[in-house]
Structure formats: C-alpha cells, structure tokens
C-alpha cells in the first residue's frame, strides 16, 4: 500500500511512525474546542456578583461535561482508526479531514449547544461518527472487518437519531437524549459493537499500531495542557495587573508545569513501550483512553478554576469554584494513578495520599481567599512531583511492566 492511498486498505500493526502532519493539524482544532468548553463553564460559574447558585453550577457543569465527552468521542474514534489503519492512506486522510471540520463546527457551537446552536453541534457530531465506518466500508472492500464497520455504522446511525431529535427539543429533554446516545455508544464500544444477527467483536484481539496510539494519547494530553496555559494567559491579559492577580497567574503557570512533570515521570514517557510489551495491545489502548479522558477532564477543570481565581483572587470562593480548583487536580491524580498501573502494574502511594489531602482541606477552602485554594493545590502537586523525583534518583530508568 503506497503512502497517498492508492492501495487497498488493510489493518496494520506495523511501526507507522509518529502522528502525521494532518493528525497534528486535527489536534490543533481541539485547542480551540477545549477553550470553548472552558468558556462555556466559566459563563455558568462566574456571575456578576462573584457568586453562583449551587444547583445551577452542578447542572451547568454536567452539561459542559456532556459536550466535552462528545468532543472526546470524535477525537478518540479518529485516533483509534489512524492507529488501526495506515494514516497516510487517502481514505484515512478523508476520515481525519471530516472529523477535523466536524470538530471545528462542534467547537463553534459549544457555548450555545443547549440553546440556539444545538442542531449545529448534533449534526456535526453525527456526521463525524457515521462517516467514519461508512468510509471504511468503502475503503476495505470485501474484507473480513467489513462486518464490524457495518455494526458500527448501524449503532452510530441509531444514536444519531437521538442526537438530532434531542437538538430539536428544549434543554432538559435534549440533555436526556444526548446523554442516552453517548452512553449507548460507550457501552457499544465496550462490548464490541454488538448488533443482533451480526454478532460482536472481542476488543483484545483487535490489531492496532500500539505505539502510534500511545503517541496520539500523549499528544492530546499536551493539547489539553496547552489549553490551560491559553486560558490563564487570556484571563490575566484582561487585567487588572494588581499583585493578587499576578500571583494567581503565577500559580496557574506553576500548576501547569507541575502537572506536566507528574505526567511524564515516568509512565508518560514510556506508554508506547508499555503498549508494545502488552499481551493485548488493544486492551491497554482502550484502558489508556479512559485514563487520559479522566486526566483531560481534570485539566479542563484546572483551567476553569484558575480563570475564576485570576479574575477574583481575594474573594472567598463558592463551593463550585473550589470544586474546580481542587477537583481538577484530584481527577488528574486519579487518572494518573490508573495510568501508572497500566504501565507498571502498581500505583505510587504519593498519588493517593495527595488525593486524600486535597479532599481533606476542601471544606476549609470556602472560607479563605480563592488564592489560598489555588496555592493549596500547587503545594500538594509539588509534593507529588518531589516524591516522584526522589524515588527515581539513583536508580536506573524503570522499564514498562504492563499487567494486560
């Protein structure tokens, strides 16, 4: 099969190298899409008076999370496909371009997805998800894996009805239908895309270029990490430039740097090695998708929290703000703990201790300045990074030992 896409499409486990330029271009769209996610959440949490009603914060955050999960589903499905088939093939490039355009439209529609732009968001999502298996059906020809693509197309078409109908309904039923659609798609993927009369697949037997998939997850994490920098920079650039605002901005940058350090030490550096060593590369690939999703949700919460802190550094934070400032690192550490298990088959105690400390101090943080909550998160994260560095000092680099 020649690069450029004239040969017949076949699954591949060969070393297809790092992400193509088109895939990196696709990732750039998600820098924009994630900023729209944080902007939407910020509008729900940052009221003029600097307070927020508890229930509206919960419902607003849940709706924003729903949109983030939809964006992630498009990215993950595309990344999995380019790791299962040669991403240099013309048919694969058409899949990536379709997902790129759809993701951009979804990002544009995100801030008003539950009001005036619901149909725009839903239509773009359905096009991205349904077109992928349909294009693969054409590209594969009379191949054994055509049956899987047929099942995927049927399921995405069925859930697509829920997406489109939901977009035509008021907010509450829209949320219900969209949630049901996402849940159905997630369960279908978990259980091998089962369709009555057409069977199901065993995911652990799927052939993938595991190193390429690992590389894609790492790149998306960096995209999400970069989005936290963008949000903090935009928030601080609005002014004012008083000392408290400058300190909040400094804490935001410090948090981003420490989160990067914790991620790469050392599991983040050798995920590809772990996938290569795994008995079932597709299983660790699917598990890594979940852990990276949890970490990305944590990073989104961190970005939202620091935007709020930069805007109101000396105000006592409402519980919803504390949930972002502290909950973001907690989610990141929880996902990072599972990530460590996927690569090494064990979890460092420092991660769970840090989670417990953050949860223990949370009730106290609603009574102090928002800046104090941000500082508490940074201190705990730095402690985790220091523990990682001390454990690695004087020892050879730890090799991957995946349990899968």
C-alpha positions as CSV (number, residue, x, y, z in Angstrom):
1,X,0.0,0.0,0.0
2,X,1.6,3.2,-1.1
3,X,1.5,6.4,1.0
4,X,-1.0,8.6,-0.7
5,X,-3.7,6.0,-0.6
6,X,-3.9,4.1,-3.9
7,X,-3.6,0.6,-2.4
8,X,-6.3,-1.4,-0.7
9,X,-6.8,-0.5,2.9
10,X,-5.7,-3.2,5.4
11,X,-5.4,-3.2,9.2
12,X,-1.8,-2.7,10.3
13,X,0.3,-3.3,13.4
14,X,3.5,-2.1,11.7
15,X,5.5,0.8,13.0
16,X,3.8,3.6,11.2
17,X,5.8,6.3,13.0
18,X,4.6,9.3,14.8
19,X,1.5,11.3,14.0
20,X,1.2,12.6,10.5
21,X,1.0,16.4,9.9
22,X,-2.7,16.0,9.2
23,X,-3.3,14.4,12.6
24,X,-1.3,17.2,14.3
25,X,-3.5,19.7,12.3
26,X,-6.5,17.9,13.6
27,X,-5.2,18.2,17.2
28,X,-4.9,22.0,16.7
29,X,-8.7,22.2,16.3
30,X,-9.0,20.8,19.8
31,X,-7.0,23.6,21.2
32,X,-9.8,25.8,20.1
33,X,-12.6,23.4,21.0
34,X,-11.3,23.0,24.6
35,X,-11.1,26.8,25.0
36,X,-14.8,26.9,24.1
37,X,-15.5,24.2,26.7
38,X,-13.8,26.3,29.4
39,X,-15.5,29.5,28.2
40,X,-18.9,27.8,28.5
41,X,-18.2,26.6,32.0
42,X,-16.8,29.9,33.0
43,X,-20.0,31.6,32.0
44,X,-22.0,29.2,34.2
45,X,-19.8,29.8,37.2
46,X,-18.7,33.4,37.1
47,X,-21.7,35.6,37.8
48,X,-21.5,39.3,38.1
49,X,-21.8,39.2,41.8
50,X,-19.0,36.7,42.1
51,X,-21.3,34.0,43.4
52,X,-23.1,31.1,41.9
53,X,-26.2,29.1,42.9
54,X,-25.2,25.6,43.8
55,X,-27.7,23.7,41.7
56,X,-27.2,25.8,38.6
57,X,-23.4,25.2,38.9
58,X,-24.0,21.4,39.1
59,X,-26.3,21.3,36.1
60,X,-24.2,23.7,34.1
61,X,-21.0,21.7,34.8
62,X,-22.8,18.4,33.9
63,X,-23.9,19.9,30.5
64,X,-20.4,21.1,29.8
65,X,-19.0,17.7,30.6
66,X,-21.5,16.1,28.2
67,X,-20.2,18.3,25.4
68,X,-16.6,17.5,26.3
69,X,-17.3,13.8,26.2
70,X,-18.8,14.2,22.7
71,X,-15.7,16.0,21.5
72,X,-13.5,13.4,23.1
73,X,-15.5,10.6,21.4
74,X,-14.9,12.1,18.0
75,X,-11.1,12.6,18.7
76,X,-10.7,9.1,20.2
77,X,-12.6,7.3,17.4
78,X,-10.4,9.1,14.8
79,X,-7.2,8.4,16.7
80,X,-8.1,4.7,17.1
81,X,-8.8,4.5,13.4
82,X,-5.5,6.0,12.4
83,X,-3.7,3.6,14.7
84,X,-5.6,0.6,13.2
85,X,-5.0,1.6,9.6
86,X,-2.2,3.5,7.9
87,X,-2.9,7.2,8.4
88,X,-1.1,8.0,5.2
89,X,-3.7,6.3,3.1
90,X,-6.0,8.6,1.2
91,X,-9.2,7.1,2.7
92,X,-7.8,7.6,6.2
93,X,-7.0,11.2,5.4
94,X,-10.6,11.8,4.3
95,X,-11.7,10.5,7.7
96,X,-9.4,12.8,9.5
97,X,-10.4,15.8,7.4
98,X,-14.1,15.1,8.0
99,X,-13.5,14.8,11.8
100,X,-11.5,18.0,11.7
101,X,-14.2,20.0,10.1
102,X,-16.9,18.4,12.3
103,X,-14.9,19.1,15.5
104,X,-14.4,22.7,14.5
105,X,-18.1,23.1,14.0
106,X,-18.8,21.5,17.3
107,X,-16.3,23.8,19.0
108,X,-18.0,26.8,17.5
109,X,-21.4,25.6,18.7
110,X,-20.3,24.5,22.2
111,X,-21.1,27.8,24.1
112,X,-24.7,27.7,22.8
113,X,-25.2,24.0,22.3
114,X,-28.1,23.9,24.7
115,X,-29.8,27.0,23.3
116,X,-29.5,28.2,19.7
117,X,-26.7,26.0,18.3
118,X,-27.9,22.6,19.3
119,X,-28.6,21.3,15.8
120,X,-25.2,22.6,14.6
121,X,-23.5,20.7,17.3
122,X,-25.5,17.5,16.9
123,X,-25.3,17.4,13.1
124,X,-21.5,17.8,13.2
125,X,-21.2,15.1,15.7
126,X,-23.4,12.6,13.8
127,X,-21.6,13.3,10.5
128,X,-18.2,12.7,12.2
129,X,-19.3,9.4,13.8
130,X,-21.3,7.9,11.0
131,X,-19.0,8.9,8.1
132,X,-16.0,7.1,9.7
133,X,-17.4,3.5,9.4
134,X,-19.0,4.3,6.1
135,X,-15.8,5.5,4.6
136,X,-14.0,2.4,6.0
137,X,-16.7,0.2,4.5
138,X,-15.9,1.6,1.0
139,X,-12.1,1.5,1.6
140,X,-11.9,-2.1,2.9
141,X,-13.8,-3.7,0.1
142,X,-14.6,-7.4,0.6
143,X,-12.6,-7.6,3.8
144,X,-13.2,-9.6,7.0
145,X,-13.6,-6.5,9.1
146,X,-16.4,-5.1,7.0
147,X,-18.9,-6.7,9.4
148,X,-17.5,-4.7,12.3
149,X,-17.9,-1.4,10.3
150,X,-21.5,-2.3,9.4
151,X,-22.3,-2.8,13.1
152,X,-20.6,0.5,14.0
153,X,-22.5,2.3,11.2
154,X,-25.8,0.9,12.4
155,X,-25.2,1.9,16.0
156,X,-24.0,5.4,15.2
157,X,-27.0,5.9,12.9
158,X,-29.3,4.8,15.6
159,X,-27.8,7.0,18.3
160,X,-27.6,9.8,15.7
161,X,-31.4,9.9,15.7
162,X,-31.2,10.6,19.4
163,X,-28.7,13.4,18.8
164,X,-30.8,15.1,16.0
165,X,-34.1,14.7,17.8
166,X,-32.6,16.0,21.0
167,X,-31.3,19.0,19.2
168,X,-34.9,19.9,18.2
169,X,-36.2,19.7,21.8
170,X,-35.9,22.0,24.8
171,X,-32.9,21.9,27.1
172,X,-33.9,19.2,29.6
173,X,-35.1,16.5,27.1
174,X,-32.1,17.4,24.9
175,X,-29.7,16.6,27.8
176,X,-31.5,13.3,28.4
177,X,-31.4,12.2,24.8
178,X,-27.8,13.3,24.2
179,X,-26.7,11.5,27.4
180,X,-28.5,8.3,26.4
181,X,-26.9,8.5,23.0
182,X,-23.4,8.9,24.4
183,X,-24.0,6.1,27.0
184,X,-25.2,3.7,24.3
185,X,-22.2,4.5,22.1
186,X,-19.8,4.0,25.0
187,X,-21.4,0.6,26.0
188,X,-21.4,-0.5,22.4
189,X,-17.7,0.2,22.1
190,X,-17.1,-1.6,25.4
191,X,-18.9,-4.7,24.3
192,X,-17.5,-5.0,20.8
193,X,-20.3,-3.1,18.9
194,X,-22.9,-5.8,19.3
195,X,-25.9,-5.9,16.8
196,X,-28.5,-8.6,16.8
197,X,-27.9,-11.0,13.9
198,X,-24.4,-9.5,13.2
199,X,-22.5,-10.6,16.3
200,X,-19.9,-8.6,18.2
201,X,-16.1,-8.2,18.4
202,X,-13.5,-9.1,21.0
203,X,-11.5,-5.9,21.5
204,X,-8.5,-7.7,23.0
205,X,-8.0,-9.3,19.6
206,X,-8.0,-6.1,17.5
207,X,-4.9,-5.3,15.6
208,X,-3.5,-1.8,16.3
209,X,-0.3,0.1,15.8
210,X,0.0,0.5,19.6
211,X,3.0,2.8,19.6
212,X,1.1,5.2,17.3
213,X,-2.0,5.1,19.5
214,X,0.1,5.8,22.6
215,X,1.7,8.7,20.8
216,X,-1.7,10.1,20.0
217,X,-2.9,10.0,23.6
218,X,0.3,11.8,24.7
219,X,-0.3,14.5,22.1
220,X,-3.9,15.1,23.2
221,X,-2.7,15.4,26.8
222,X,-0.3,18.1,25.7
223,X,-3.1,19.8,23.8
224,X,-5.2,19.9,27.0
225,X,-2.2,21.1,29.0
226,X,-1.6,23.8,26.5
227,X,-5.2,24.9,26.8
228,X,-4.7,25.6,30.5
229,X,-1.9,28.0,29.6
230,X,-4.1,29.7,27.0
231,X,-6.9,30.2,29.4
232,X,-4.7,31.5,32.1
233,X,-3.0,33.9,29.7
234,X,-6.3,35.2,28.3
235,X,-7.7,35.7,31.8
236,X,-4.6,37.6,33.1
237,X,-4.3,39.7,29.9
238,X,-7.7,41.2,30.6
239,X,-6.3,42.9,33.6
240,X,-6.0,44.4,36.2
241,X,-2.4,43.7,36.9
242,X,-2.5,44.0,40.7
243,X,-0.3,41.9,42.9
244,X,-3.0,39.4,43.7
245,X,-3.9,38.8,40.1
246,X,-0.2,38.4,39.2
247,X,0.2,35.8,42.0
248,X,-2.9,33.9,40.7
249,X,-1.4,33.9,37.2
250,X,1.9,32.6,38.6
251,X,0.2,29.8,40.5
252,X,-1.7,28.8,37.3
253,X,1.6,28.6,35.4
254,X,3.2,26.6,38.2
255,X,0.3,24.2,38.3
256,X,0.6,23.6,34.6
257,X,4.3,22.9,34.8
258,X,3.9,20.5,37.8
259,X,1.1,18.7,36.1
260,X,3.3,18.2,33.0
261,X,6.1,16.9,35.3
262,X,3.9,14.4,37.1
263,X,2.5,13.1,33.8
264,X,5.9,12.4,32.2
265,X,7.6,10.9,35.3
266,X,7.9,8.2,34.1
267,X,4.8,6.5,32.7
268,X,4.1,9.4,30.3
269,X,7.5,8.8,28.6
270,X,7.2,5.1,28.0
271,X,3.5,4.4,27.3
272,X,4.5,3.3,23.8
273,X,6.9,0.8,25.3
274,X,4.2,-0.5,27.6
275,X,1.7,-1.0,24.7
276,X,4.4,-2.8,22.8
277,X,5.1,-5.1,25.7
278,X,1.4,-5.8,26.5
279,X,0.0,-9.2,25.8
280,X,-3.1,-7.5,24.4
281,X,-2.2,-4.0,23.0
282,X,-5.8,-3.1,22.2
283,X,-6.8,-3.7,25.8
284,X,-4.2,-1.4,27.2
285,X,-5.0,1.1,24.4
286,X,-8.7,1.1,25.4
287,X,-7.8,1.4,29.1
288,X,-5.4,4.3,28.4
289,X,-8.2,6.1,26.6
290,X,-10.2,6.1,29.8
291,X,-7.4,7.3,32.0
292,X,-6.4,10.0,29.6
293,X,-10.0,11.1,29.4
294,X,-10.1,11.4,33.2
295,X,-6.9,13.4,33.2
296,X,-8.1,15.7,30.4
297,X,-11.3,16.4,32.3
298,X,-9.1,17.2,35.3
299,X,-7.1,19.6,33.2
300,X,-10.3,21.3,31.9
301,X,-11.4,21.8,35.5
302,X,-8.0,23.2,36.4
303,X,-8.2,25.7,33.5
304,X,-11.7,26.8,34.6
305,X,-10.7,27.1,38.2
306,X,-7.7,29.3,37.5
307,X,-9.6,31.6,35.2
308,X,-12.0,32.2,38.1
309,X,-9.1,32.7,40.6
310,X,-7.3,35.1,38.3
311,X,-10.5,37.1,38.0
312,X,-11.3,37.1,41.7
313,X,-8.2,36.2,43.6
314,X,-9.1,37.7,47.0
315,X,-12.8,36.7,47.2
316,X,-13.9,33.7,49.2
317,X,-14.6,31.1,46.5
318,X,-18.1,29.5,46.2
319,X,-18.1,25.7,46.5
320,X,-18.4,25.4,42.8
321,X,-15.1,27.3,42.3
322,X,-13.4,25.1,44.9
323,X,-14.7,22.1,43.1
324,X,-12.8,23.2,40.0
325,X,-9.6,24.4,41.7
326,X,-9.3,21.2,43.9
327,X,-11.4,18.8,41.9
328,X,-9.2,19.3,38.8
329,X,-6.0,18.1,40.4
330,X,-7.9,15.3,42.2
331,X,-9.3,14.0,38.9
332,X,-5.9,14.3,37.3
333,X,-4.2,12.4,40.1
334,X,-6.8,9.7,39.9
335,X,-6.4,9.2,36.2
336,X,-2.6,9.4,36.6
337,X,-2.7,6.6,39.2
338,X,-4.6,4.3,36.8
339,X,-2.2,5.3,34.1
340,X,0.8,4.3,36.3
341,X,-0.9,0.9,36.9
342,X,-1.4,0.4,33.1
343,X,2.4,1.0,32.5
344,X,3.9,-0.5,35.6
345,X,1.3,-2.7,37.3
346,X,1.4,-0.7,40.5
347,X,0.5,2.7,41.9
348,X,2.8,5.1,43.9
349,X,1.3,5.9,47.4
350,X,2.1,9.6,46.9
351,X,-0.8,9.9,44.4
352,X,-3.5,8.6,46.7
353,X,-2.1,10.5,49.7
354,X,-2.2,13.7,47.7
355,X,-5.8,13.0,46.7
356,X,-6.8,12.4,50.3
357,X,-5.0,15.6,51.5
358,X,-6.8,17.7,48.8
359,X,-10.2,16.3,49.7
360,X,-9.5,16.8,53.4
361,X,-8.7,20.5,53.1
362,X,-11.5,21.2,50.6
363,X,-14.2,22.2,53.3
364,X,-11.8,24.8,54.7
365,X,-11.1,26.5,51.4
366,X,-14.6,28.0,51.0
367,X,-13.8,30.3,54.0
368,X,-10.5,31.8,52.7
369,X,-9.5,33.7,49.6
370,X,-9.6,31.9,46.2
371,X,-5.8,32.5,46.0
372,X,-5.3,30.2,49.1
373,X,-7.2,27.4,47.4
374,X,-5.0,27.7,44.3
375,X,-1.9,27.7,46.5
376,X,-3.0,24.6,48.4
377,X,-3.4,22.7,45.1
378,X,0.0,23.8,43.9
379,X,1.7,22.8,47.2
380,X,0.2,19.3,47.1
381,X,1.1,18.7,43.4
382,X,4.6,19.9,44.0
383,X,4.9,17.4,46.8
384,X,3.9,14.6,44.4
385,X,6.4,15.7,41.9
386,X,9.2,15.8,44.5
387,X,8.2,12.3,45.7
388,X,8.5,11.1,42.1
389,X,11.9,12.6,41.7
390,X,13.2,11.2,45.0
391,X,12.0,7.7,44.1
392,X,13.8,7.8,40.7
393,X,17.0,9.4,42.0
394,X,19.9,7.0,41.9
395,X,18.0,4.2,40.1
396,X,18.1,3.1,36.5
397,X,15.0,4.1,34.5
398,X,12.1,1.8,35.3
399,X,11.1,-0.5,32.5
400,X,7.4,-0.9,31.5
401,X,5.6,-3.9,33.0
402,X,2.0,-3.7,31.9
403,X,-0.4,-6.0,33.6
404,X,-2.5,-6.6,30.5
